[in-house]
Amino acid sequence: MSRRPYIRPMSKTTWYMRNKRYKVYVLRELSSFLVAFYTFYTICALAILATGSVEKWDSFLASQQNMGMIVFHAFALLYFLFFQTFPWFKLAPKAMPVQIGEKKLPDSYIIGGHYVAWIAVSAFVFWLTGAI
């Protein structure tokens, strides 16, 4: 008697393309490359600041004002919002359920509280920087 084990056919390179949840998972994990880029970017900016050279800092700031960098930063902001921030806010009621007496606080209140706190902190930061 010969037994042939069942081997499920699976593409080694496009396994995540079959299911929407897998695609979102992979896109969320790809944000680690943006985090690595911004870490390197911040270290470079701090190194330029540490030299104390006004000319180098001005040239660094000038390099950030071209259209390619503006588009890249806008793309990165939207990417982080849609694949990190918004899913985290939706997950917050499961991560920290609030119980008052015998009743649980509705999920929409917790999610709304996160958005209100986010807007308040953002407004405070804008106020500190003089943008408002």
BELHU-V521252 format. One record per run of one state. SS is the DSSP state (H for helix, E for strand, - for the rest). FROM is the first residue (numbers start at 1). TO is the last residue. If there is no record, write none. Layout:
ss = (SS & SS)
from = (FROM & FROM)
to = (TO & TO)
//
This chain:
ss = (- & H & - & H & - & H & - & H & - & E & - & E & - & H & -)
from = (1 & 15 & 18 & 20 & 52 & 54 & 64 & 67 & 96 & 99 & 101 & 103 & 105 & 107 & 130)
to = (14 & 17 & 19 & 51 & 53 & 63 & 66 & 95 & 98 & 100 & 102 & 104 & 106 & 129 & 132)
//
